[in-house]
Amino acid sequence: MPYEKSRFPSGSDQLPSYEIRIRGKLDGRWSSWFNNLTITLTHTSNQSPITILIGSMADQAALRGILCKLWDLNLKLISVRLIEVDDEEGR
């Protein structure tokens, strides 16, 4: 799906942000390898580790690059979610 500029404020230099959830454990030391995304570790109800990566991406190619790195590490992808810009900001 192509990048939809209409989801972001017109005239804004703000890049789209994504939340990526994976099964497994990555600590903050991986942040620089993942283009300085914020890395948070949490656990499921049965204490399985879940890593959450959050940050801005320049475009879909940058997002794909992150997903390829996760694949290279043989980590299981749970979800990728676009973090929408709050509609109230422009009002």
Contacts in CASP RR format, 6 or more apart in sequence:
PFRMAT RR
TARGET T0000
AUTHOR 0000-0000-0000
METHOD contacts of the structure
MODEL  1
MPYEKSRFPSGSDQLPSYEIRIRGKLDGRWSSWFNNLTITLTHTSNQSPI
TILIGSMADQAALRGILCKLWDLNLKLISVRLIEVDDEEGR
2 60 0 8 1.000
3 16 0 8 1.000
3 59 0 8 1.000
3 60 0 8 1.000
7 16 0 8 1.000
7 82 0 8 1.000
7 84 0 8 1.000
7 85 0 8 1.000
8 14 0 8 1.000
8 16 0 8 1.000
8 85 0 8 1.000
9 85 0 8 1.000
9 89 0 8 1.000
9 90 0 8 1.000
14 56 0 8 1.000
14 85 0 8 1.000
15 56 0 8 1.000
15 57 0 8 1.000
15 58 0 8 1.000
16 56 0 8 1.000
16 57 0 8 1.000
16 82 0 8 1.000
16 83 0 8 1.000
17 54 0 8 1.000
17 55 0 8 1.000
17 56 0 8 1.000
17 57 0 8 1.000
17 82 0 8 1.000
17 83 0 8 1.000
18 53 0 8 1.000
18 54 0 8 1.000
18 55 0 8 1.000
18 56 0 8 1.000
18 57 0 8 1.000
18 63 0 8 1.000
18 80 0 8 1.000
18 81 0 8 1.000
18 82 0 8 1.000
18 83 0 8 1.000
19 52 0 8 1.000
19 53 0 8 1.000
19 54 0 8 1.000
19 55 0 8 1.000
19 79 0 8 1.000
19 80 0 8 1.000
19 81 0 8 1.000
19 83 0 8 1.000
20 37 0 8 1.000
20 52 0 8 1.000
20 53 0 8 1.000
20 54 0 8 1.000
20 66 0 8 1.000
20 67 0 8 1.000
20 70 0 8 1.000
20 77 0 8 1.000
20 79 0 8 1.000
20 80 0 8 1.000
20 81 0 8 1.000
21 50 0 8 1.000
21 51 0 8 1.000
21 52 0 8 1.000
21 53 0 8 1.000
21 77 0 8 1.000
21 78 0 8 1.000
21 79 0 8 1.000
21 80 0 8 1.000
21 81 0 8 1.000
22 50 0 8 1.000
22 51 0 8 1.000
22 53 0 8 1.000
22 70 0 8 1.000
22 75 0 8 1.000
22 76 0 8 1.000
22 77 0 8 1.000
22 78 0 8 1.000
23 48 0 8 1.000
23 49 0 8 1.000
23 50 0 8 1.000
23 51 0 8 1.000
23 75 0 8 1.000
23 76 0 8 1.000
23 78 0 8 1.000
24 48 0 8 1.000
24 49 0 8 1.000
24 50 0 8 1.000
24 51 0 8 1.000
24 75 0 8 1.000
24 76 0 8 1.000
25 41 0 8 1.000
25 49 0 8 1.000
25 51 0 8 1.000
26 39 0 8 1.000
26 41 0 8 1.000
26 51 0 8 1.000
26 53 0 8 1.000
26 75 0 8 1.000
27 39 0 8 1.000
27 41 0 8 1.000
28 39 0 8 1.000
30 39 0 8 1.000
31 37 0 8 1.000
31 38 0 8 1.000
31 39 0 8 1.000
33 69 0 8 1.000
34 53 0 8 1.000
34 66 0 8 1.000
34 69 0 8 1.000
35 57 0 8 1.000
35 62 0 8 1.000
35 66 0 8 1.000
37 53 0 8 1.000
37 54 0 8 1.000
37 55 0 8 1.000
37 66 0 8 1.000
38 53 0 8 1.000
38 54 0 8 1.000
38 55 0 8 1.000
39 51 0 8 1.000
39 52 0 8 1.000
39 53 0 8 1.000
40 51 0 8 1.000
40 52 0 8 1.000
40 54 0 8 1.000
41 49 0 8 1.000
41 50 0 8 1.000
41 51 0 8 1.000
41 52 0 8 1.000
42 49 0 8 1.000
42 50 0 8 1.000
42 51 0 8 1.000
42 52 0 8 1.000
43 49 0 8 1.000
43 50 0 8 1.000
44 50 0 8 1.000
50 78 0 8 1.000
51 75 0 8 1.000
53 66 0 8 1.000
54 83 0 8 1.000
57 63 0 8 1.000
57 66 0 8 1.000
63 80 0 8 1.000
67 77 0 8 1.000
67 80 0 8 1.000
70 77 0 8 1.000
71 77 0 8 1.000
END
